[in-house]
Amino acid sequence: MAPLAYFITFTTYGAWLHGRAPGSVDREHNAPGTPFLPPDAEVEHGMHAAMRQEPYLLDDVRRQVVLRTLREVAAHRKWRLWAAQVRSNHVHVVITAECKPEKVMADLKAWCSRRLRETCKESADRDRWTQHGSTRYLNDEASFGAAVKYVIEGQGEPMAVFKPYEPEA
């Protein structure tokens, strides 16, 4: 049975390093309610030393570009975008698609990078996103509803948000 949707999260380059307080998420620590990886200054220092560029953060202009692009890609690919929030250092999306979530995430990152280059006159070789991200399958109404609520309401002060059934601008 196909999932109802995917809950996809990806972070901006260098802005969310393993080892940094209050903790981070990896493959073993990415389910709701499970503890984060604990802070570890040595791990954080090693990750920072390996960076090729400065961290990439999304200001208000860039968040709006990314949010518009998420909607554009979903419409173009005929995917159903249920909710999205673009933060300064990460993006959350709840989306239904007829392909694997890794393809969805790769397409979203690629299109967002292209639109950021075009709109903000950024270099093509600028790293904007971490290498992968989190791709969770939402297989039932409870997990779907919880993910949508978390994306819209569970992020603190709203930044660039797409809510379900929001009228087109």
C-alpha positions as CSV (number, residue, x, y, z in Angstrom):
1,M,0.0,0.0,0.0
2,A,1.3,3.4,-0.9
3,P,1.9,5.9,1.9
4,L,-0.6,8.8,2.3
5,A,2.3,11.2,2.1
6,Y,6.0,11.8,2.8
7,F,7.4,14.1,5.6
8,I,10.6,15.4,4.1
9,T,13.1,17.6,5.9
10,F,16.3,19.0,4.6
11,T,18.8,21.5,6.1
12,T,20.9,24.3,4.7
13,Y,24.6,23.7,4.2
14,G,26.6,23.9,7.4
15,A,23.9,25.4,9.6
16,W,23.0,22.3,11.5
17,L,26.1,20.3,12.4
18,H,26.2,17.1,14.3
19,G,27.6,17.7,17.8
20,R,26.0,21.1,18.2
21,A,23.7,21.7,21.2
22,P,20.8,21.0,21.7
23,G,21.6,17.9,19.6
24,S,21.0,16.6,16.1
25,V,19.3,13.9,14.2
26,D,20.7,11.0,12.3
27,R,19.2,7.7,10.9
28,E,18.9,6.2,14.3
29,H,17.6,9.3,16.0
30,N,14.9,10.6,13.6
31,A,11.6,9.3,14.9
32,P,9.2,11.6,16.8
33,G,9.8,11.3,20.5
34,T,13.2,9.7,20.3
35,P,16.1,11.7,21.8
36,F,18.5,13.7,19.7
37,L,22.2,12.8,19.4
38,P,23.8,14.5,22.4
39,P,26.0,17.6,21.9
40,D,29.7,16.8,21.3
41,A,32.1,19.7,20.8
42,E,34.7,17.4,19.3
43,V,32.3,16.1,16.6
44,E,31.0,19.6,15.9
45,H,34.6,20.9,15.5
46,G,35.5,18.1,13.1
47,M,32.4,18.7,11.0
48,H,33.0,22.5,10.9
49,A,36.7,21.9,9.9
50,A,35.5,19.7,7.0
51,M,33.2,22.4,5.5
52,R,34.2,23.8,2.1
53,Q,32.2,27.0,2.4
54,E,30.5,29.2,5.1
55,P,27.1,28.1,6.4
56,Y,24.1,29.0,4.1
57,L,21.2,30.6,5.8
58,L,17.8,31.6,4.3
59,D,16.8,35.2,5.0
60,D,13.2,36.3,4.4
61,V,13.7,36.9,0.6
62,R,15.3,33.5,0.2
63,R,12.6,31.8,2.3
64,Q,9.9,33.2,0.1
65,V,11.8,32.1,-3.1
66,V,12.1,28.6,-1.7
67,L,8.4,28.5,-0.6
68,R,7.2,29.6,-4.1
69,T,9.5,27.1,-5.7
70,L,8.2,24.2,-3.5
71,R,4.7,25.1,-4.8
72,E,5.9,25.4,-8.4
73,V,7.6,22.0,-8.4
74,A,4.7,20.3,-6.8
75,A,2.3,21.7,-9.4
76,H,4.7,20.9,-12.3
77,R,5.2,17.3,-11.1
78,K,1.5,16.9,-10.2
79,W,2.4,16.2,-6.5
80,R,0.1,17.2,-3.7
81,L,1.7,19.6,-1.3
82,W,-0.1,19.5,2.0
83,A,2.1,21.7,4.1
84,A,5.5,23.4,4.1
85,Q,7.6,25.6,6.2
86,V,10.8,27.2,5.2
87,R,13.0,28.2,8.2
88,S,16.3,30.0,8.2
89,N,18.3,26.7,8.3
90,H,15.9,24.0,7.2
91,V,12.8,23.1,5.2
92,H,9.9,20.8,6.1
93,V,7.5,19.5,3.5
94,V,4.5,17.1,3.7
95,I,3.8,16.0,0.2
96,T,2.2,13.1,-1.8
97,A,4.0,11.9,-4.9
98,E,4.0,8.8,-7.1
99,C,7.7,8.4,-6.7
100,K,10.2,7.7,-3.9
101,P,10.7,10.5,-1.4
102,E,14.4,10.7,-2.2
103,K,13.5,11.8,-5.8
104,V,11.0,14.3,-4.4
105,M,13.7,15.8,-2.1
106,A,16.3,15.8,-4.8
107,D,14.0,17.6,-7.2
108,L,12.9,20.2,-4.6
109,K,16.5,21.0,-3.7
110,A,17.6,21.2,-7.3
111,W,14.7,23.6,-8.3
112,C,15.1,25.7,-5.2
113,S,18.9,26.0,-5.9
114,R,18.1,27.1,-9.4
115,R,15.5,29.7,-8.4
116,L,17.8,31.0,-5.6
117,R,20.7,31.4,-8.2
118,E,18.4,33.3,-10.6
119,T,16.6,35.5,-8.0
120,C,19.4,36.3,-5.6
121,K,22.3,36.3,-8.2
122,E,24.2,33.5,-6.4
123,S,27.1,31.5,-7.6
124,A,26.3,28.2,-9.2
125,D,28.9,26.5,-7.1
126,R,27.5,27.6,-3.8
127,D,26.4,24.8,-1.5
128,R,22.9,25.4,-0.3
129,W,21.7,22.1,1.2
130,T,23.1,19.2,3.2
131,Q,23.7,16.0,1.2
132,H,20.6,14.2,2.2
133,G,17.8,14.8,4.7
134,S,15.0,13.0,6.4
135,T,12.3,11.1,4.4
136,R,9.5,9.6,6.5
137,Y,6.6,7.7,5.2
138,L,3.3,8.8,6.5
139,N,1.2,5.6,6.3
140,D,-1.9,6.5,8.3
141,E,-4.1,9.5,9.1
142,A,-2.7,9.9,12.6
143,S,0.9,10.3,11.4
144,F,-0.2,12.4,8.5
145,G,-2.1,14.8,10.7
146,A,0.7,15.0,13.3
147,A,3.2,15.8,10.5
148,V,1.0,18.6,9.0
149,K,0.4,20.1,12.5
150,Y,4.1,20.0,13.3
151,V,5.1,21.6,10.1
152,I,2.6,24.4,10.4
153,E,2.4,25.0,14.2
154,G,5.4,23.2,15.8
155,Q,8.2,25.3,14.5
156,G,8.0,28.4,16.8
157,E,7.3,31.7,15.2
158,P,6.0,31.0,11.7
159,M,8.4,32.0,8.8
160,A,7.5,31.1,5.2
161,V,4.5,28.7,5.6
162,F,2.2,26.9,3.2
163,K,-0.9,25.6,4.8
164,P,-3.3,22.9,3.5
165,Y,-6.0,24.2,1.2
166,E,-4.5,27.7,1.2
167,P,-5.9,29.6,-1.7
168,E,-3.5,30.3,-4.6
169,A,-2.0,33.7,-4.5
